[in-house]
Amino acid sequence: MKTSDFDYDLPPDRIAQTPAEPRDAARLLVLRRDREGVEHRAVRDLPDLLAPGDVLVVNDTRVIPARVFGRKERGGGAAELLLLEELPGGDWDVLLRARRRPRPGDRIVLPGGATATLIADGELGRARARIEAPGPVLDWLERFGAPPLPPYIRRERNDARRADDRERYQTIYAARPGAVAAPTAGLHFTPELFQRLAGRGIERVAVTLHVGLGTFRPVAAENAEDHRMEAERYEVTVEAAARINAARDAGGRIVAVGSTSVRTLETVADAEGRARAASGRSDLFIRPGHRFRLVDAMLTNFHLPRSTLLMMVAALAGRERVLAAYREAVAAGYRFYSYGDAMLIL
């Protein structure tokens, strides 16, 4: 299976720079696996597209404002840090960008009286750094960090839209800090939409996967099978597993909201298609040929060409059908990627 098999053409003006307003006004392309063609709807139509007894499984991770800008203590050049994850012992795994890369032992002066000392250099821009801040690092980031928007969402340093990004690049049900990218399919939900879904007898259950580089790292290998996913932290509680299994036993469909919910569910699914309560790190790479044990349907955004996310969608709905649906979405003016429109696979 070639990585190039998952390529498609996307005009740059189809990449959404701002989210839909309100959230559930985003367009929704509906692809049903049991029939040809697609339907053009809106996310607010979800209650009519799902059935009583279905369960929506959402990812309740919370995006931390993990991007900070500083200056190298030696030389004064600009440096940018993306704090990925706190490591055992208190150091941080970071992505570091600077014109001249600091060496181990060098310090970066950060806003609010904080510093970052480079402990060890890594590969592909990674580094291990010791962050010293006046108080807990997460509290400091809330004051001085910026939302870690993907690079295709263009923002200048003084862009007024940055203030809106702190709210809009976050699901309304985000609860557990730890992600450095949003589970973007969840960005479309509003309290009113959840209320209408509940009125239809469609339940919501939360699992957690802290979105990191594993979700978005580009596939560099020519053969997709040679790509190795980076592990990301997940948790499915006893209560969540019980509610998912009860819905399935009653004949309801398991509808995963986003690729991270899909990966979490398929990680904890046993051979009989039941959810297990578990926590740990998942490096599951879902691509065509994967046998889905737990996920019946999926709400997802439109993904980058050649990405593991597009491969996951193709695993559920078929590569040719998905690429044909993407071509139709481009022709119909859908907005793509994190702030864009959505697809529902039933």
Secondary structure, DSSP 8 states (H G I E B T S, - for coil): -BGGGG-----GGGB-SS--SSGGGSEEEEE-TTSSSEEEEEGGGHHHHS-TT-EEEEE-EEE---EEEEEETTT--EEEEEEEEE-TTS-EEEEEEESS---TT-EEEEGGGEEEEEEEE-STTEEEEEEE-SS-HHHHHHHH-B----TTS---TT-THHHHHHHHSS-TT--EEEESS--GGGGG--HHHHHHHHHTT-EEEEEEE---HHHH-----SBGGG-----EEEEE-HHHHHHHHHHHHTT--EEEESHHHHHHHHHHB-TTS-B--EEEEE-----TT---SS--EEEEE---TT-HHHHHHHHHH-HHHHHHHHHHHHHTT--BSTTS-EEEE-
